[in-house]
Amino acid sequence: MPTKRARSSSASSASMSASPTTTPTTTNIPHADEDPEVPKSKRWSEVSGSGNADYSYRVRMKDPEAAYSFITICRLPNSDEDEDDDEDEDEDEDDELGDVDENESNANNEKQPQRPCDGGKTCLCNKPLAEHPDHPFIISRAGIHKHSTARIYLDLRCPDIFGMYVYNDFESYGVMEVVENLVTDWIEAGREKNWKEQWVIIEAIAMMLTSDSLNPMQMCEDSDRVQALFSLVLRMVLSTISNLERMGLLKSEPEIKSLGFIMALYIANFDRWRQVLIEEPTGRKFNPDIFDEYILAYAQKYDVPLRGPPKLDDIIKHIDTKDIKLPSCELKDPWGWTKALSEYRKAHGYNRGFVEMRSKLIGGDRYDITTWSPEERKEHSFTKRDPLGKTELDALKQGLVLELAAA
């Protein structure tokens, strides 16, 4: 499992280092090498840390059999899981975040010491699901890498990490840009009729909602945009599940092995995001405030086994689905996704250059600090020096991925 994102409080003691991201489960393809079989996206600037990370993901995951196979992770990506947290916080969270493999349960219900996550060396991360079929934390190999890639995007848009200050809501807008890129990935996968890649994106967003990755969105003063984007994401999730329903993939023993876990993550983590949805629903088909009821209704309709998050049974107990009427999966657009996307682009998208576009763009790398000129970075740097040195800049141009490394 990837290391967690650096907190703002520790950003001053961190630096950006250029190195290929390698984990035991990926192919040994150097990030800087171009693969003639893998096209680069035109979404990114010529020199872009985000573009490099995206291309690295595409190269690693080009083999669909490996990419869409399922693996285990040892714990939830909870932001409070940190060795530096106060001891009392650790005590409260041990039961929630510890390994839960049934072979390691204690018959006397005594609390076991939490095994550290080491990316699969000794923990359950990156292990084929077949080796631990009853482990509840399941995700596709591409899903965990998409999540890791998104976390790199987030770091590249965090001024604190670079020792910079731009303006108060800069990181919030950067986080929204990352989410928009995931939405764009989902749209592109849909054009290619690749429902498996669409599910990968749903997995990655579920993991992000479980952690603190998206929290800066909640602090943004532009509440209208935050609500519009979050509502758009919820429609995207529901549209994906409706499409799985249409294909007959919602079932009690699903071939999508992560289905119950990911649906459970959305149910368990939605409540703390409900406050973002402050306006009345815009249509009869979709009320974003009861998103968790929709997800649970789908699971109940097809007996999808929900599992994974702590206290899940108690959470479900307080969700009432008796009045929920799910739209038919045979409808062209059962959750009103197309209209919502069009409205979001019109209100919050941007044009490329000075040309007025009929369909505005979302996502991209305008908030990725690695795409800025040295002069722009110097202007906002606390030291008035470019936080990226020659080594990092050369690495970016070579296609390497910049990752956060402790100084």
C-alpha positions as CSV (number, residue, x, y, z in Angstrom):
1,M,0.0,0.0,0.0
2,P,1.4,3.4,-0.8
3,T,2.8,5.6,1.9
4,K,0.4,8.2,3.0
5,R,0.4,11.8,1.8
6,A,2.6,14.2,3.8
7,R,0.7,16.5,6.1
8,S,1.1,20.2,5.7
9,S,2.7,20.5,9.1
10,S,5.6,18.3,7.9
11,A,5.9,19.8,4.5
12,S,8.8,22.0,5.3
13,S,10.9,19.0,6.1
14,A,10.2,17.2,2.8
15,S,11.7,17.5,-0.6
16,M,10.8,16.3,-4.1
17,S,13.1,13.6,-5.5
18,A,13.1,12.1,-8.9
19,S,13.0,8.4,-9.0
20,P,10.9,5.7,-10.6
21,T,8.1,4.4,-8.4
22,T,8.6,0.7,-8.0
23,T,6.5,-1.8,-6.0
24,P,6.8,-5.5,-5.9
25,T,3.7,-6.0,-8.1
26,T,4.5,-3.8,-11.1
27,T,6.3,-4.5,-14.3
28,N,10.0,-3.4,-14.4
29,I,9.5,-0.9,-17.1
30,P,11.5,2.3,-16.5
31,H,9.2,5.3,-16.2
32,A,11.3,7.4,-18.7
33,D,11.1,4.8,-21.5
34,E,8.4,5.4,-24.0
35,D,6.3,2.4,-25.0
36,P,5.2,2.6,-28.7
37,E,2.1,0.7,-27.8
38,V,1.0,3.2,-25.2
39,P,0.0,6.7,-26.4
40,K,0.5,9.8,-24.3
41,S,-2.4,11.8,-23.3
42,K,-2.7,15.3,-24.9
43,R,-4.2,16.6,-21.6
44,W,-0.9,17.6,-20.1
45,S,1.7,20.3,-20.6
46,E,4.9,19.5,-22.5
47,V,6.8,19.2,-19.1
48,S,4.4,17.9,-16.4
49,G,4.8,15.8,-13.3
50,S,1.2,14.9,-13.7
51,G,1.7,13.8,-17.3
52,N,4.7,11.7,-16.3
53,A,2.7,10.0,-13.6
54,D,-0.2,9.4,-15.9
55,Y,2.0,7.9,-18.6
56,S,3.7,5.7,-16.0
57,Y,0.3,4.3,-15.0
58,R,-0.7,3.7,-18.6
59,V,2.6,1.8,-19.2
60,R,2.4,-0.3,-16.1
61,M,-1.3,-1.2,-16.6
62,K,-1.2,-1.9,-20.3
63,D,-1.7,-5.6,-19.8
64,P,-5.4,-5.9,-19.0
65,E,-5.1,-9.4,-17.5
66,A,-2.7,-8.1,-14.8
67,A,-4.2,-4.7,-14.4
68,Y,-7.7,-5.9,-13.7
69,S,-6.7,-8.8,-11.5
70,F,-7.6,-8.4,-7.8
71,I,-5.3,-8.1,-4.9
72,T,-5.5,-7.5,-1.2
73,I,-4.4,-4.5,0.9
74,C,-3.7,-4.8,4.6
75,R,-5.8,-1.9,5.8
76,L,-7.9,1.0,4.9
77,P,-6.2,4.2,3.7
78,N,-7.3,6.1,6.8
79,S,-5.6,9.4,7.3
80,D,-5.3,8.9,11.0
81,E,-3.1,5.9,10.6
82,D,0.3,7.5,11.3
83,E,3.1,6.3,13.5
84,D,3.5,9.9,14.7
85,D,-0.1,10.2,15.9
86,D,-0.8,10.6,19.6
87,E,-0.9,7.3,21.5
88,D,-4.5,7.8,22.6
89,E,-5.5,8.1,18.9
90,D,-3.7,4.9,18.1
91,E,-5.6,3.1,20.8
92,D,-8.9,4.3,19.4
93,E,-8.0,3.2,15.8
94,D,-6.2,-0.1,16.3
95,D,-9.4,-2.1,15.9
96,E,-10.4,-0.2,12.8
97,L,-7.1,-0.3,10.9
98,G,-5.4,-3.5,11.9
99,D,-5.1,-6.5,9.6
100,V,-8.3,-8.4,9.6
101,D,-7.4,-11.7,7.9
102,E,-9.5,-14.4,9.4
103,N,-6.5,-16.6,10.0
104,E,-5.1,-13.9,12.4
105,S,-8.2,-13.3,14.4
106,N,-8.0,-13.8,18.2
107,A,-10.4,-16.3,19.6
108,N,-10.5,-14.5,22.9
109,N,-11.1,-11.1,21.2
110,E,-7.9,-9.7,22.7
111,K,-6.5,-6.7,20.9
112,Q,-3.5,-7.6,18.7
113,P,-0.7,-5.3,18.0
114,Q,-1.1,-3.7,14.6
115,R,1.3,-5.0,12.0
116,P,3.0,-2.2,10.1
117,C,2.2,-1.8,6.4
118,D,5.4,-2.4,4.4
119,G,3.9,-2.6,0.9
120,G,3.6,-6.4,0.9
121,K,6.9,-7.6,2.3
122,T,5.2,-9.0,5.4
123,C,1.7,-7.4,5.3
124,L,-1.2,-8.4,3.0
125,C,-0.7,-5.6,0.5
126,N,-0.3,-6.5,-3.2
127,K,-1.0,-10.2,-2.6
128,P,-3.2,-12.0,-5.1
129,L,-6.7,-12.4,-3.8
130,A,-6.5,-16.2,-4.4
131,E,-3.9,-16.4,-1.6
132,H,-6.3,-14.7,0.9
133,P,-9.8,-15.2,-0.5
134,D,-11.6,-14.2,2.7
135,H,-9.7,-11.0,3.3
136,P,-12.2,-8.1,3.1
137,F,-9.9,-5.3,1.7
138,I,-9.9,-6.1,-2.0
139,I,-9.0,-3.9,-5.0
140,S,-7.9,-4.3,-8.5
141,R,-4.2,-4.0,-9.2
142,A,-5.0,-1.0,-11.5
143,G,-7.2,0.5,-8.8
144,I,-4.4,0.7,-6.2
145,H,-2.1,2.2,-8.9
146,K,-4.7,4.7,-10.0
147,H,-5.1,5.7,-6.4
148,S,-1.3,6.0,-6.0
149,T,-1.1,8.1,-9.2
150,A,-3.8,10.4,-7.9
151,R,-1.9,10.9,-4.7
152,I,1.1,12.0,-6.7
153,Y,-1.1,14.5,-8.5
154,L,-2.2,15.9,-5.2
155,D,1.3,16.3,-3.9
156,L,2.3,18.2,-7.1
157,R,-0.5,20.7,-6.4
158,C,0.3,21.3,-2.7
159,P,2.3,24.5,-2.3
160,D,3.4,23.6,1.3
161,I,5.3,20.6,-0.1
162,F,7.3,22.9,-2.3
163,G,7.8,25.6,0.4
164,M,5.5,28.0,-1.4
165,Y,2.4,30.1,-0.8
166,V,0.2,31.0,-3.7
167,Y,-3.3,31.9,-2.3
168,N,-5.5,30.5,0.4
169,D,-7.7,28.2,-1.8
170,F,-4.9,27.2,-4.2
171,E,-4.6,23.6,-2.9
172,S,-8.4,23.3,-2.8
173,Y,-8.6,24.1,-6.5
174,G,-5.7,21.7,-7.1
175,V,-7.6,18.9,-5.4
176,M,-10.6,19.7,-7.6
177,E,-8.4,19.5,-10.6
178,V,-7.2,16.1,-9.6
179,V,-10.8,14.9,-9.2
180,E,-11.7,16.4,-12.6
181,N,-8.9,14.4,-14.1
182,L,-10.3,11.2,-12.6
183,V,-13.7,12.2,-14.1
184,T,-12.0,12.8,-17.5
185,D,-10.3,9.4,-17.2
186,W,-13.7,7.8,-16.6
187,I,-15.2,9.6,-19.7
188,E,-12.3,8.4,-21.8
189,A,-12.7,4.8,-20.6
190,G,-16.3,5.0,-21.5
191,R,-15.5,6.1,-25.0
192,E,-13.3,3.1,-25.3
193,K,-16.1,0.9,-23.9
194,N,-13.8,-0.2,-21.1
195,W,-16.1,-0.7,-18.2
196,K,-13.2,-2.3,-16.2
197,E,-11.2,0.9,-16.3
198,Q,-14.2,2.9,-15.3
199,W,-14.5,0.6,-12.3
200,V,-10.8,1.2,-11.5
201,I,-11.6,4.9,-11.3
202,I,-14.5,4.3,-9.0
203,E,-12.2,2.2,-6.8
204,A,-9.6,5.0,-6.6
205,I,-12.1,7.6,-5.6
206,A,-13.5,5.4,-2.9
207,M,-10.0,5.0,-1.5
208,M,-9.5,8.8,-1.6
209,L,-12.8,9.4,0.2
210,T,-11.8,7.0,2.9
211,S,-8.6,9.0,3.6
212,D,-8.0,12.7,4.0
213,S,-6.9,13.2,0.4
214,L,-9.9,15.3,-0.7
215,N,-10.4,17.2,2.6
216,P,-9.0,20.5,1.2
217,M,-12.1,20.7,-1.0
218,Q,-14.3,21.1,2.0
219,M,-12.4,24.2,3.1
220,C,-12.8,26.0,-0.3
221,E,-14.8,29.2,-0.3
222,D,-16.2,28.3,-3.7
223,S,-18.9,26.1,-2.2
224,D,-21.0,26.1,-5.4
225,R,-18.1,24.5,-7.4
226,V,-17.3,22.0,-4.7
227,Q,-20.9,20.9,-4.5
228,A,-21.3,20.7,-8.2
229,L,-18.1,18.6,-8.6
230,F,-19.0,16.3,-5.7
231,S,-22.5,15.8,-7.0
232,L,-21.0,15.1,-10.4
233,V,-18.8,12.4,-8.9
234,L,-21.7,10.8,-7.1
235,R,-23.7,10.6,-10.4
236,M,-20.6,9.1,-12.0
237,V,-20.5,6.4,-9.3
238,L,-24.2,5.6,-9.7
239,S,-24.0,5.6,-13.5
240,T,-21.1,3.0,-13.2
241,I,-23.1,0.8,-10.9
242,S,-26.2,1.1,-13.1
243,N,-24.1,0.0,-16.1
244,L,-22.8,-3.0,-14.1
245,E,-26.4,-3.8,-13.4
246,R,-27.3,-3.7,-17.1
247,M,-24.4,-6.1,-17.8
248,G,-25.6,-8.5,-15.1
249,L,-22.5,-7.9,-13.0
250,L,-24.3,-7.1,-9.7
251,K,-24.7,-10.4,-7.9
252,S,-24.1,-12.2,-4.6
253,E,-20.9,-13.8,-5.9
254,P,-19.7,-11.0,-8.2
255,E,-16.8,-11.5,-10.7
256,I,-15.8,-8.0,-9.7
257,K,-14.2,-9.2,-6.5
258,S,-13.9,-5.7,-5.0
259,L,-17.5,-4.8,-5.6
260,G,-18.8,-5.3,-2.1
261,F,-15.8,-3.6,-0.5
262,I,-15.9,-0.5,-2.7
263,M,-19.7,-0.1,-2.4
264,A,-19.2,-0.4,1.4
265,L,-16.5,2.3,1.4
266,Y,-18.9,4.7,-0.3
267,I,-21.7,3.9,2.2
268,A,-19.4,4.2,5.2
269,N,-17.7,7.4,4.2
270,F,-20.5,9.4,2.6
271,D,-21.9,10.9,5.8
272,R,-18.9,13.1,6.5
273,W,-19.2,14.6,3.0
274,R,-23.0,15.1,3.2
275,Q,-22.4,18.6,4.5
276,V,-21.0,19.6,1.1
277,L,-24.4,19.0,-0.4
278,I,-26.1,22.1,0.9
279,E,-28.6,22.8,-1.9
280,E,-31.9,21.2,-2.8
281,P,-31.8,18.4,-5.3
282,T,-32.1,19.5,-8.9
283,G,-34.3,16.7,-10.2
284,R,-36.5,13.8,-9.3
285,K,-34.1,11.2,-10.5
286,F,-31.2,12.1,-8.3
287,N,-31.0,13.5,-4.7
288,P,-27.3,13.7,-3.8
289,D,-28.1,13.9,-0.1
290,I,-29.3,10.2,-0.1
291,F,-26.4,8.8,-2.2
292,D,-25.7,6.2,0.5
293,E,-29.3,5.0,0.3
294,Y,-28.9,4.5,-3.4
295,I,-25.8,2.5,-3.1
296,L,-27.3,0.3,-0.3
297,A,-30.4,-0.2,-2.4
298,Y,-28.4,-1.6,-5.2
299,A,-26.5,-3.9,-2.9
300,Q,-29.7,-5.1,-1.3
301,K,-31.4,-5.6,-4.6
302,Y,-28.7,-8.0,-5.8
303,D,-27.5,-9.4,-2.4
304,V,-24.0,-7.9,-3.0
305,P,-21.9,-8.8,0.1
306,L,-20.8,-5.6,1.7
307,R,-17.8,-5.8,3.9
308,G,-14.6,-4.0,5.0
309,P,-15.2,-0.7,6.8
310,P,-15.4,-0.7,10.6
311,K,-18.8,-0.5,12.1
312,L,-20.4,-1.1,8.7
313,D,-23.4,-3.0,10.2
314,D,-24.2,-0.2,12.5
315,I,-24.0,2.3,9.7
316,I,-26.3,0.3,7.5
317,K,-28.7,-0.1,10.3
318,H,-29.4,3.6,10.2
319,I,-29.9,3.8,6.4
320,D,-33.5,3.5,5.3
321,T,-34.0,2.3,1.7
322,K,-37.7,1.3,1.7
323,D,-38.7,4.3,-0.3
324,I,-35.8,4.3,-2.8
325,K,-36.8,3.7,-6.4
326,L,-33.7,3.0,-8.5
327,P,-34.0,4.1,-12.2
328,S,-34.1,1.4,-14.8
329,C,-30.6,0.4,-16.1
330,E,-32.1,0.2,-19.6
331,L,-32.5,4.0,-19.7
332,K,-30.0,5.8,-21.8
333,D,-28.8,8.0,-18.9
334,P,-30.5,6.7,-15.7
335,W,-28.7,9.1,-13.4
336,G,-28.7,12.3,-15.5
337,W,-25.0,12.2,-15.9
338,T,-24.7,13.8,-19.4
339,K,-26.7,17.0,-18.5
340,A,-24.8,17.4,-15.2
341,L,-21.4,17.1,-16.9
342,S,-22.5,19.6,-19.5
343,E,-23.6,22.1,-16.9
344,Y,-20.4,21.6,-14.8
345,R,-18.2,22.2,-17.9
346,K,-20.2,25.3,-18.8
347,A,-20.0,26.8,-15.3
348,H,-16.5,25.7,-14.2
349,G,-14.5,24.5,-17.3
350,Y,-11.9,26.5,-19.1
351,N,-10.8,27.2,-22.7
352,R,-7.5,26.1,-24.2
353,G,-5.6,29.3,-25.0
354,F,-7.8,32.2,-26.2
355,V,-10.1,30.1,-28.3
356,E,-13.7,29.9,-27.1
357,M,-14.6,26.2,-27.0
358,R,-18.1,24.8,-27.4
359,S,-17.3,22.2,-24.7
360,K,-15.0,23.6,-22.1
361,L,-12.2,21.5,-20.6
362,I,-11.9,20.2,-17.1
363,G,-8.9,18.7,-15.4
364,G,-5.4,19.2,-16.8
365,D,-2.4,20.4,-15.0
366,R,-2.8,24.2,-14.5
367,Y,-2.4,23.7,-10.7
368,D,0.5,21.3,-11.0
369,I,3.5,23.3,-9.8
370,T,6.0,21.3,-11.9
371,T,4.4,22.9,-15.0
372,W,5.2,26.4,-13.9
373,S,8.2,28.4,-15.1
374,P,11.1,28.8,-12.6
375,E,10.2,32.5,-12.3
376,E,6.6,31.6,-11.3
377,R,7.8,29.2,-8.6
378,K,10.4,31.7,-7.3
379,E,7.8,34.4,-7.0
380,H,5.8,32.2,-4.6
381,S,8.6,30.5,-2.8
382,F,9.4,31.3,0.8
383,T,13.1,31.4,-0.1
384,K,12.5,33.2,-3.4
385,R,14.4,30.3,-5.0
386,D,13.1,27.7,-7.3
387,P,12.2,24.6,-5.2
388,L,13.0,22.4,-8.1
389,G,16.7,22.1,-8.9
390,K,18.4,21.1,-12.1
391,T,18.2,17.4,-11.2
392,E,14.5,17.5,-10.7
393,L,13.9,19.6,-13.8
394,D,16.0,17.3,-16.0
395,A,14.2,14.3,-14.6
396,L,10.8,15.8,-15.4
397,K,11.9,16.4,-19.0
398,Q,13.1,12.8,-19.2
399,G,9.6,11.6,-18.1
400,L,10.5,10.5,-14.6
401,V,8.0,10.7,-11.8
402,L,8.5,13.2,-8.9
403,E,7.7,11.8,-5.5
404,L,7.7,13.2,-2.0
405,A,10.8,12.0,-0.1
406,A,11.8,12.8,3.5
407,A,14.7,15.1,3.7
